[in-house]
Amino acid sequence: MGMRQVTFEIPDELADRFDREVPAAEQSNEMTNLLRRRLTPELTDEQWAAAIDALNTDPDIALLERQMDALSGDGLDEYPWDEPASR
């Protein structure tokens, strides 16, 4: 993928904050990510439903779910960090 330098104007206040909060070496990447997110179309409810249906019928996902279920049956408390250790 090629790269192109783009020049645009933003308010001084925003530019100053961007310079303070985003290291110079990361600024191009950060702008690329922001633009990519903004230009990515949102899925409709129907598209989300189709994606979920595809995942629910995927044999690899079913296998992963079975493996995760098997791990949860190892005798460990589900949330062992909720109770402080006794001394």
Secondary structure, 3 states (H helix, E strand, C coil): CCCCCCCCCCCHHHHHHHHHHCCHHHHHHHHHHHHHHHHCCCCCHHHHHHHHHHHHCCHHHHHHHHHHHHHHCCCCCCCHHHCCCCC
